């Protein structure tokens, strides 16, 4: 795609996607990354690997059931590089969080007894939605500079000529605590800081729920990932907001990309997430109770150095229509 004459930094600083939608504007040139013709063919991921955390983490299953669950998880990691995590008695809400660039989630699993109530998880949903509903003047109090990550706005400017993603986000570092920039934490809603701090503390206590079974499924010592990340591992909270678009055939919420992280754990609000496998895009079915776990580049290094076959994979989010 040809380079644009308008500097991307000026576009990003001049107007947010939410603001464009509010004024009924169509996407500006730098956001256009598709021709508007027929979309490329996409299939539903009807064979999505589904993993039950209860079979991997609790003491209830038999040794045989636990081994079968670990084998299934290992197979999902090697063939798809992703899986759906559907605990039996669980309600969860995603908060994208980096753990030394490894994204993970806190969730309520009654079977394991962490005691995170659904009402608390609803607060996470509520405070994030309330923030994005605020007037632009309020949200811009926490705006990031073009080249920074923390704050409200968009991701750092891509190279000249690359298209922009049709979304706004709030990105905050939460651990280690000395990396927090509280001046970028929203004061409206007033409960935002308290809820995020509480959520983040609980999140640290359950990171092993995903890390340990993944390690064991790859025939590694169960603490190897946690030890590799270290006690001062970094957690980042990321809230993405995808505004409706008058021309969804021209834009993408997030362009196809490979994460340079360890792994990402996502809970979808709407259908839109897609993964690329063997040259074909698959739409991940929406499941309000499922976590979708995506391997990033760092985890693929571990996987591909073992006995698994090298695979080609990347991830993308398509615009909601």
MIZA-341014 format. One record per residue (C-alpha): residue number from 1; x, y, z; residue in three letters. Coordinates in steps of 0.5 Angstrom, whole numbers, padded with zeros to 4 digits, always signed. Example, Ala and Ser with C-alpha at 12.3 -4.5 7.8 and 13.67 -1.06 7.14 Angstrom:
<fizas>
@i=1, c1=+0025, c2=-0009, c3=+0016, aa=ALA
@i=2, c1=+0027, c2=-0002, c3=+0014, aa=SER
</fizas>
This chain:
<fizas>
@i=1, c1=+0000, c2=+0000, c3=+0000, aa=UNK
@i=2, c1=+0003, c2=+0007, c3=-0002, aa=UNK
@i=3, c1=+0005, c2=+0012, c3=+0003, aa=UNK
@i=4, c1=+0001, c2=+0017, c3=+0006, aa=UNK
@i=5, c1=+0003, c2=+0025, c3=+0005, aa=UNK
@i=6, c1=+0000, c2=+0026, c3=+0012, aa=UNK
@i=7, c1=+0004, c2=+0024, c3=+0018, aa=UNK
@i=8, c1=+0002, c2=+0019, c3=+0022, aa=UNK
@i=9, c1=+0004, c2=+0022, c3=+0028, aa=UNK
@i=10, c1=-0001, c2=+0028, c3=+0027, aa=UNK
@i=11, c1=-0007, c2=+0024, c3=+0025, aa=UNK
@i=12, c1=-0006, c2=+0020, c3=+0032, aa=UNK
@i=13, c1=-0005, c2=+0027, c3=+0036, aa=UNK
@i=14, c1=-0011, c2=+0030, c3=+0032, aa=UNK
@i=15, c1=-0017, c2=+0026, c3=+0033, aa=UNK
@i=16, c1=-0018, c2=+0019, c3=+0036, aa=UNK
@i=17, c1=-0022, c2=+0014, c3=+0033, aa=UNK
@i=18, c1=-0028, c2=+0015, c3=+0038, aa=UNK
@i=19, c1=-0028, c2=+0022, c3=+0036, aa=UNK
@i=20, c1=-0029, c2=+0021, c3=+0029, aa=UNK
@i=21, c1=-0034, c2=+0016, c3=+0030, aa=UNK
@i=22, c1=-0038, c2=+0021, c3=+0034, aa=UNK
@i=23, c1=-0038, c2=+0026, c3=+0029, aa=UNK
@i=24, c1=-0040, c2=+0021, c3=+0024, aa=UNK
@i=25, c1=-0034, c2=+0021, c3=+0020, aa=UNK
@i=26, c1=-0031, c2=+0015, c3=+0015, aa=UNK
@i=27, c1=-0024, c2=+0013, c3=+0016, aa=UNK
@i=28, c1=-0018, c2=+0017, c3=+0014, aa=UNK
@i=29, c1=-0013, c2=+0015, c3=+0009, aa=UNK
@i=30, c1=-0008, c2=+0012, c3=+0014, aa=UNK
@i=31, c1=-0013, c2=+0007, c3=+0017, aa=UNK
@i=32, c1=-0015, c2=+0004, c3=+0010, aa=UNK
@i=33, c1=-0012, c2=-0002, c3=+0010, aa=UNK
@i=34, c1=-0017, c2=-0006, c3=+0005, aa=UNK
@i=35, c1=-0020, c2=-0005, c3=-0002, aa=UNK
@i=36, c1=-0027, c2=-0006, c3=+0001, aa=UNK
@i=37, c1=-0028, c2=-0011, c3=-0004, aa=UNK
@i=38, c1=-0030, c2=-0018, c3=-0002, aa=UNK
@i=39, c1=-0027, c2=-0020, c3=+0004, aa=UNK
@i=40, c1=-0022, c2=-0026, c3=+0004, aa=UNK
@i=41, c1=-0025, c2=-0033, c3=+0006, aa=UNK
@i=42, c1=-0026, c2=-0034, c3=+0013, aa=UNK
@i=43, c1=-0028, c2=-0041, c3=+0017, aa=UNK
@i=44, c1=-0030, c2=-0042, c3=+0024, aa=UNK
@i=45, c1=-0026, c2=-0045, c3=+0028, aa=UNK
@i=46, c1=-0030, c2=-0051, c3=+0030, aa=UNK
@i=47, c1=-0025, c2=-0055, c3=+0032, aa=UNK
@i=48, c1=-0022, c2=-0050, c3=+0037, aa=UNK
@i=49, c1=-0018, c2=-0054, c3=+0042, aa=UNK
@i=50, c1=-0022, c2=-0054, c3=+0049, aa=UNK
@i=51, c1=-0018, c2=-0055, c3=+0055, aa=UNK
@i=52, c1=-0021, c2=-0056, c3=+0062, aa=UNK
@i=53, c1=-0017, c2=-0053, c3=+0068, aa=UNK
@i=54, c1=-0020, c2=-0057, c3=+0073, aa=UNK
@i=55, c1=-0017, c2=-0063, c3=+0070, aa=UNK
@i=56, c1=-0010, c2=-0060, c3=+0070, aa=UNK
@i=57, c1=-0010, c2=-0056, c3=+0077, aa=UNK
@i=58, c1=-0015, c2=-0059, c3=+0082, aa=UNK
@i=59, c1=-0014, c2=-0066, c3=+0086, aa=UNK
@i=60, c1=-0021, c2=-0068, c3=+0084, aa=UNK
@i=61, c1=-0019, c2=-0072, c3=+0077, aa=UNK
@i=62, c1=-0016, c2=-0079, c3=+0077, aa=UNK
@i=63, c1=-0008, c2=-0079, c3=+0075, aa=UNK
@i=64, c1=-0011, c2=-0082, c3=+0068, aa=UNK
@i=65, c1=-0015, c2=-0076, c3=+0067, aa=UNK
@i=66, c1=-0010, c2=-0071, c3=+0069, aa=UNK
@i=67, c1=-0005, c2=-0074, c3=+0064, aa=UNK
@i=68, c1=-0010, c2=-0074, c3=+0058, aa=UNK
@i=69, c1=-0012, c2=-0067, c3=+0060, aa=UNK
@i=70, c1=-0004, c2=-0065, c3=+0059, aa=UNK
@i=71, c1=-0003, c2=-0069, c3=+0053, aa=UNK
@i=72, c1=-0009, c2=-0065, c3=+0050, aa=UNK
@i=73, c1=-0006, c2=-0059, c3=+0052, aa=UNK
@i=74, c1=+0001, c2=-0060, c3=+0049, aa=UNK
@i=75, c1=-0002, c2=-0062, c3=+0043, aa=UNK
@i=76, c1=-0006, c2=-0056, c3=+0042, aa=UNK
@i=77, c1=+0000, c2=-0052, c3=+0043, aa=UNK
@i=78, c1=+0004, c2=-0056, c3=+0038, aa=UNK
@i=79, c1=-0001, c2=-0056, c3=+0033, aa=UNK
@i=80, c1=-0005, c2=-0049, c3=+0034, aa=UNK
@i=81, c1=-0001, c2=-0045, c3=+0038, aa=UNK
@i=82, c1=-0007, c2=-0043, c3=+0042, aa=UNK
@i=83, c1=-0013, c2=-0046, c3=+0046, aa=UNK
@i=84, c1=-0020, c2=-0045, c3=+0049, aa=UNK
@i=85, c1=-0019, c2=-0045, c3=+0057, aa=UNK
@i=86, c1=-0026, c2=-0047, c3=+0059, aa=UNK
@i=87, c1=-0026, c2=-0049, c3=+0067, aa=UNK
@i=88, c1=-0033, c2=-0052, c3=+0069, aa=UNK
@i=89, c1=-0035, c2=-0047, c3=+0075, aa=UNK
@i=90, c1=-0032, c2=-0041, c3=+0073, aa=UNK
@i=91, c1=-0034, c2=-0034, c3=+0071, aa=UNK
@i=92, c1=-0028, c2=-0029, c3=+0068, aa=UNK
@i=93, c1=-0026, c2=-0023, c3=+0065, aa=UNK
@i=94, c1=-0020, c2=-0021, c3=+0061, aa=UNK
@i=95, c1=-0015, c2=-0016, c3=+0063, aa=UNK
@i=96, c1=-0010, c2=-0016, c3=+0058, aa=UNK
@i=97, c1=-0004, c2=-0016, c3=+0063, aa=UNK
@i=98, c1=+0004, c2=-0017, c3=+0061, aa=UNK
@i=99, c1=+0008, c2=-0022, c3=+0065, aa=UNK
@i=100, c1=+0015, c2=-0020, c3=+0063, aa=UNK
@i=101, c1=+0011, c2=-0019, c3=+0056, aa=UNK
@i=102, c1=+0007, c2=-0025, c3=+0058, aa=UNK
@i=103, c1=+0000, c2=-0023, c3=+0058, aa=UNK
@i=104, c1=-0005, c2=-0027, c3=+0062, aa=UNK
@i=105, c1=-0012, c2=-0026, c3=+0066, aa=UNK
@i=106, c1=-0015, c2=-0027, c3=+0073, aa=UNK
@i=107, c1=-0021, c2=-0031, c3=+0074, aa=UNK
@i=108, c1=-0026, c2=-0034, c3=+0079, aa=UNK
@i=109, c1=-0025, c2=-0041, c3=+0079, aa=UNK
@i=110, c1=-0030, c2=-0044, c3=+0085, aa=UNK
@i=111, c1=-0027, c2=-0051, c3=+0084, aa=UNK
@i=112, c1=-0020, c2=-0048, c3=+0086, aa=UNK
@i=113, c1=-0023, c2=-0044, c3=+0091, aa=UNK
@i=114, c1=-0020, c2=-0037, c3=+0090, aa=UNK
@i=115, c1=-0026, c2=-0033, c3=+0092, aa=UNK
@i=116, c1=-0026, c2=-0028, c3=+0086, aa=UNK
@i=117, c1=-0034, c2=-0026, c3=+0086, aa=UNK
@i=118, c1=-0037, c2=-0025, c3=+0080, aa=UNK
@i=119, c1=-0040, c2=-0018, c3=+0082, aa=UNK
@i=120, c1=-0032, c2=-0016, c3=+0083, aa=UNK
@i=121, c1=-0031, c2=-0019, c3=+0076, aa=UNK
@i=122, c1=-0037, c2=-0014, c3=+0074, aa=UNK
@i=123, c1=-0033, c2=-0008, c3=+0077, aa=UNK
@i=124, c1=-0028, c2=-0009, c3=+0072, aa=UNK
@i=125, c1=-0032, c2=-0009, c3=+0066, aa=UNK
@i=126, c1=-0036, c2=-0003, c3=+0069, aa=UNK
@i=127, c1=-0030, c2=+0001, c3=+0070, aa=UNK
@i=128, c1=-0027, c2=+0000, c3=+0063, aa=UNK
@i=129, c1=-0033, c2=+0001, c3=+0060, aa=UNK
@i=130, c1=-0035, c2=+0008, c3=+0064, aa=UNK
@i=131, c1=-0028, c2=+0010, c3=+0062, aa=UNK
@i=132, c1=-0029, c2=+0010, c3=+0055, aa=UNK
@i=133, c1=-0036, c2=+0013, c3=+0055, aa=UNK
@i=134, c1=-0033, c2=+0019, c3=+0058, aa=UNK
@i=135, c1=-0032, c2=+0026, c3=+0054, aa=UNK
@i=136, c1=-0026, c2=+0026, c3=+0050, aa=UNK
@i=137, c1=-0024, c2=+0032, c3=+0054, aa=UNK
@i=138, c1=-0024, c2=+0027, c3=+0060, aa=UNK
@i=139, c1=-0020, c2=+0022, c3=+0057, aa=UNK
@i=140, c1=-0015, c2=+0026, c3=+0054, aa=UNK
@i=141, c1=-0013, c2=+0028, c3=+0061, aa=UNK
@i=142, c1=-0009, c2=+0021, c3=+0061, aa=UNK
@i=143, c1=-0007, c2=+0021, c3=+0053, aa=UNK
@i=144, c1=+0000, c2=+0018, c3=+0052, aa=UNK
@i=145, c1=+0005, c2=+0022, c3=+0047, aa=UNK
@i=146, c1=+0006, c2=+0019, c3=+0040, aa=UNK
@i=147, c1=+0012, c2=+0014, c3=+0042, aa=UNK
@i=148, c1=+0010, c2=+0012, c3=+0049, aa=UNK
@i=149, c1=+0006, c2=+0006, c3=+0051, aa=UNK
@i=150, c1=+0003, c2=+0008, c3=+0057, aa=UNK
@i=151, c1=-0004, c2=+0012, c3=+0057, aa=UNK
@i=152, c1=-0010, c2=+0013, c3=+0053, aa=UNK
@i=153, c1=-0009, c2=+0013, c3=+0046, aa=UNK
@i=154, c1=-0007, c2=+0008, c3=+0040, aa=UNK
@i=155, c1=-0001, c2=+0004, c3=+0040, aa=UNK
@i=156, c1=+0006, c2=+0007, c3=+0038, aa=UNK
@i=157, c1=+0006, c2=+0010, c3=+0031, aa=UNK
@i=158, c1=+0008, c2=+0005, c3=+0026, aa=UNK
@i=159, c1=+0013, c2=+0006, c3=+0020, aa=UNK
@i=160, c1=+0011, c2=+0011, c3=+0015, aa=UNK
@i=161, c1=+0006, c2=+0008, c3=+0010, aa=UNK
@i=162, c1=+0003, c2=+0003, c3=+0015, aa=UNK
@i=163, c1=-0004, c2=+0003, c3=+0016, aa=UNK
@i=164, c1=-0007, c2=+0005, c3=+0023, aa=UNK
@i=165, c1=-0011, c2=+0000, c3=+0027, aa=UNK
@i=166, c1=-0019, c2=+0002, c3=+0028, aa=UNK
@i=167, c1=-0019, c2=+0002, c3=+0036, aa=UNK
@i=168, c1=-0017, c2=+0006, c3=+0042, aa=UNK
@i=169, c1=-0014, c2=+0003, c3=+0048, aa=UNK
@i=170, c1=-0012, c2=+0005, c3=+0055, aa=UNK
@i=171, c1=-0005, c2=+0002, c3=+0057, aa=UNK
@i=172, c1=-0002, c2=+0002, c3=+0064, aa=UNK
@i=173, c1=+0004, c2=-0002, c3=+0068, aa=UNK
@i=174, c1=+0002, c2=-0005, c3=+0074, aa=UNK
@i=175, c1=+0008, c2=-0009, c3=+0077, aa=UNK
@i=176, c1=+0013, c2=-0008, c3=+0079, aa=UNK
@i=177, c1=+0009, c2=-0002, c3=+0083, aa=UNK
@i=178, c1=+0015, c2=+0003, c3=+0082, aa=UNK
@i=179, c1=+0013, c2=+0003, c3=+0074, aa=UNK
@i=180, c1=+0006, c2=+0005, c3=+0075, aa=UNK
@i=181, c1=+0005, c2=+0012, c3=+0073, aa=UNK
@i=182, c1=-0001, c2=+0014, c3=+0077, aa=UNK
@i=183, c1=-0002, c2=+0021, c3=+0073, aa=UNK
@i=184, c1=-0005, c2=+0016, c3=+0067, aa=UNK
@i=185, c1=-0009, c2=+0012, c3=+0071, aa=UNK
@i=186, c1=-0017, c2=+0015, c3=+0070, aa=UNK
@i=187, c1=-0020, c2=+0018, c3=+0076, aa=UNK
@i=188, c1=-0027, c2=+0017, c3=+0073, aa=UNK
@i=189, c1=-0030, c2=+0013, c3=+0075, aa=UNK
@i=190, c1=-0027, c2=+0014, c3=+0082, aa=UNK
@i=191, c1=-0027, c2=+0007, c3=+0083, aa=UNK
@i=192, c1=-0022, c2=+0005, c3=+0077, aa=UNK
@i=193, c1=-0016, c2=+0005, c3=+0081, aa=UNK
@i=194, c1=-0018, c2=+0001, c3=+0087, aa=UNK
@i=195, c1=-0021, c2=-0004, c3=+0083, aa=UNK
@i=196, c1=-0015, c2=-0005, c3=+0078, aa=UNK
@i=197, c1=-0010, c2=-0005, c3=+0084, aa=UNK
@i=198, c1=-0015, c2=-0010, c3=+0087, aa=UNK
@i=199, c1=-0015, c2=-0014, c3=+0081, aa=UNK
@i=200, c1=-0008, c2=-0014, c3=+0079, aa=UNK
@i=201, c1=-0006, c2=-0017, c3=+0086, aa=UNK
@i=202, c1=-0011, c2=-0022, c3=+0086, aa=UNK
@i=203, c1=-0008, c2=-0024, c3=+0079, aa=UNK
@i=204, c1=-0001, c2=-0025, c3=+0081, aa=UNK
@i=205, c1=-0003, c2=-0030, c3=+0086, aa=UNK
@i=206, c1=-0007, c2=-0034, c3=+0080, aa=UNK
@i=207, c1=-0001, c2=-0034, c3=+0074, aa=UNK
@i=208, c1=+0001, c2=-0041, c3=+0076, aa=UNK
@i=209, c1=-0006, c2=-0043, c3=+0074, aa=UNK
@i=210, c1=-0004, c2=-0043, c3=+0066, aa=UNK
@i=211, c1=+0004, c2=-0043, c3=+0067, aa=UNK
@i=212, c1=+0005, c2=-0049, c3=+0071, aa=UNK
@i=213, c1=+0000, c2=-0054, c3=+0067, aa=UNK
@i=214, c1=+0003, c2=-0051, c3=+0060, aa=UNK
@i=215, c1=+0010, c2=-0053, c3=+0063, aa=UNK
@i=216, c1=+0008, c2=-0060, c3=+0065, aa=UNK
@i=217, c1=+0004, c2=-0061, c3=+0058, aa=UNK
@i=218, c1=+0011, c2=-0060, c3=+0054, aa=UNK
@i=219, c1=+0014, c2=-0065, c3=+0059, aa=UNK
@i=220, c1=+0018, c2=-0059, c3=+0063, aa=UNK
@i=221, c1=+0019, c2=-0058, c3=+0070, aa=UNK
@i=222, c1=+0012, c2=-0054, c3=+0072, aa=UNK
@i=223, c1=+0016, c2=-0048, c3=+0075, aa=UNK
@i=224, c1=+0020, c2=-0047, c3=+0069, aa=UNK
@i=225, c1=+0016, c2=-0041, c3=+0066, aa=UNK
@i=226, c1=+0015, c2=-0038, c3=+0073, aa=UNK
@i=227, c1=+0022, c2=-0038, c3=+0075, aa=UNK
@i=228, c1=+0024, c2=-0036, c3=+0068, aa=UNK
@i=229, c1=+0020, c2=-0030, c3=+0069, aa=UNK
@i=230, c1=+0022, c2=-0028, c3=+0075, aa=UNK
@i=231, c1=+0020, c2=-0025, c3=+0082, aa=UNK
@i=232, c1=+0020, c2=-0018, c3=+0079, aa=UNK
@i=233, c1=+0016, c2=-0020, c3=+0072, aa=UNK
@i=234, c1=+0012, c2=-0014, c3=+0069, aa=UNK
@i=235, c1=+0005, c2=-0014, c3=+0069, aa=UNK
@i=236, c1=+0001, c2=-0009, c3=+0064, aa=UNK
@i=237, c1=-0006, c2=-0008, c3=+0064, aa=UNK
@i=238, c1=-0009, c2=-0006, c3=+0057, aa=UNK
@i=239, c1=-0016, c2=-0004, c3=+0055, aa=UNK
@i=240, c1=-0018, c2=-0004, c3=+0048, aa=UNK
@i=241, c1=-0024, c2=-0001, c3=+0045, aa=UNK
@i=242, c1=-0027, c2=-0002, c3=+0038, aa=UNK
@i=243, c1=-0031, c2=+0003, c3=+0036, aa=UNK
@i=244, c1=-0037, c2=+0002, c3=+0030, aa=UNK
@i=245, c1=-0034, c2=+0004, c3=+0023, aa=UNK
@i=246, c1=-0039, c2=+0006, c3=+0018, aa=UNK
@i=247, c1=-0034, c2=+0003, c3=+0013, aa=UNK
@i=248, c1=-0032, c2=-0004, c3=+0016, aa=UNK
@i=249, c1=-0030, c2=-0007, c3=+0010, aa=UNK
@i=250, c1=-0024, c2=-0002, c3=+0009, aa=UNK
@i=251, c1=-0021, c2=-0002, c3=+0016, aa=UNK
@i=252, c1=-0018, c2=-0007, c3=+0022, aa=UNK
@i=253, c1=-0019, c2=-0007, c3=+0029, aa=UNK
@i=254, c1=-0012, c2=-0010, c3=+0030, aa=UNK
@i=255, c1=-0008, c2=-0012, c3=+0024, aa=UNK
@i=256, c1=-0005, c2=-0019, c3=+0023, aa=UNK
@i=257, c1=+0001, c2=-0019, c3=+0027, aa=UNK
@i=258, c1=+0005, c2=-0024, c3=+0031, aa=UNK
@i=259, c1=+0006, c2=-0022, c3=+0039, aa=UNK
@i=260, c1=+0013, c2=-0021, c3=+0041, aa=UNK
@i=261, c1=+0010, c2=-0024, c3=+0048, aa=UNK
@i=262, c1=+0010, c2=-0030, c3=+0052, aa=UNK
@i=263, c1=+0003, c2=-0032, c3=+0051, aa=UNK
@i=264, c1=-0004, c2=-0028, c3=+0051, aa=UNK
@i=265, c1=-0010, c2=-0030, c3=+0055, aa=UNK
@i=266, c1=-0016, c2=-0026, c3=+0052, aa=UNK
@i=267, c1=-0024, c2=-0026, c3=+0054, aa=UNK
@i=268, c1=-0028, c2=-0024, c3=+0048, aa=UNK
@i=269, c1=-0034, c2=-0019, c3=+0049, aa=UNK
@i=270, c1=-0036, c2=-0020, c3=+0041, aa=UNK
@i=271, c1=-0034, c2=-0024, c3=+0035, aa=UNK
@i=272, c1=-0028, c2=-0021, c3=+0032, aa=UNK
@i=273, c1=-0022, c2=-0025, c3=+0034, aa=UNK
@i=274, c1=-0019, c2=-0029, c3=+0028, aa=UNK
@i=275, c1=-0012, c2=-0034, c3=+0028, aa=UNK
@i=276, c1=-0008, c2=-0036, c3=+0022, aa=UNK
@i=277, c1=-0007, c2=-0043, c3=+0021, aa=UNK
@i=278, c1=-0004, c2=-0046, c3=+0015, aa=UNK
@i=279, c1=-0005, c2=-0040, c3=+0011, aa=UNK
@i=280, c1=-0013, c2=-0040, c3=+0013, aa=UNK
@i=281, c1=-0016, c2=-0035, c3=+0018, aa=UNK
@i=282, c1=-0021, c2=-0038, c3=+0023, aa=UNK
@i=283, c1=-0026, c2=-0034, c3=+0027, aa=UNK
@i=284, c1=-0025, c2=-0036, c3=+0034, aa=UNK
@i=285, c1=-0033, c2=-0037, c3=+0037, aa=UNK
@i=286, c1=-0035, c2=-0033, c3=+0042, aa=UNK
@i=287, c1=-0036, c2=-0036, c3=+0049, aa=UNK
@i=288, c1=-0037, c2=-0031, c3=+0055, aa=UNK
@i=289, c1=-0034, c2=-0037, c3=+0059, aa=UNK
@i=290, c1=-0028, c2=-0038, c3=+0055, aa=UNK
@i=291, c1=-0021, c2=-0036, c3=+0056, aa=UNK
@i=292, c1=-0017, c2=-0036, c3=+0049, aa=UNK
@i=293, c1=-0010, c2=-0037, c3=+0050, aa=UNK
@i=294, c1=-0005, c2=-0035, c3=+0045, aa=UNK
@i=295, c1=+0002, c2=-0037, c3=+0044, aa=UNK
@i=296, c1=+0007, c2=-0031, c3=+0043, aa=UNK
@i=297, c1=+0014, c2=-0031, c3=+0040, aa=UNK
@i=298, c1=+0017, c2=-0033, c3=+0046, aa=UNK
@i=299, c1=+0013, c2=-0039, c3=+0048, aa=UNK
@i=300, c1=+0014, c2=-0041, c3=+0041, aa=UNK
@i=301, c1=+0022, c2=-0041, c3=+0042, aa=UNK
@i=302, c1=+0020, c2=-0046, c3=+0048, aa=UNK
@i=303, c1=+0015, c2=-0050, c3=+0044, aa=UNK
@i=304, c1=+0019, c2=-0051, c3=+0037, aa=UNK
@i=305, c1=+0026, c2=-0053, c3=+0041, aa=UNK
@i=306, c1=+0022, c2=-0059, c3=+0043, aa=UNK
@i=307, c1=+0020, c2=-0065, c3=+0039, aa=UNK
@i=308, c1=+0014, c2=-0061, c3=+0036, aa=UNK
@i=309, c1=+0014, c2=-0059, c3=+0028, aa=UNK
@i=310, c1=+0016, c2=-0052, c3=+0027, aa=UNK
@i=311, c1=+0009, c2=-0049, c3=+0025, aa=UNK
@i=312, c1=+0007, c2=-0042, c3=+0021, aa=UNK
@i=313, c1=+0002, c2=-0038, c3=+0026, aa=UNK
@i=314, c1=+0000, c2=-0031, c3=+0027, aa=UNK
@i=315, c1=-0006, c2=-0027, c3=+0030, aa=UNK
@i=316, c1=-0010, c2=-0022, c3=+0028, aa=UNK
@i=317, c1=-0016, c2=-0018, c3=+0030, aa=UNK
@i=318, c1=-0021, c2=-0016, c3=+0025, aa=UNK
@i=319, c1=-0026, c2=-0010, c3=+0025, aa=UNK
@i=320, c1=-0033, c2=-0011, c3=+0028, aa=UNK
@i=321, c1=-0038, c2=-0011, c3=+0023, aa=UNK
</fizas>
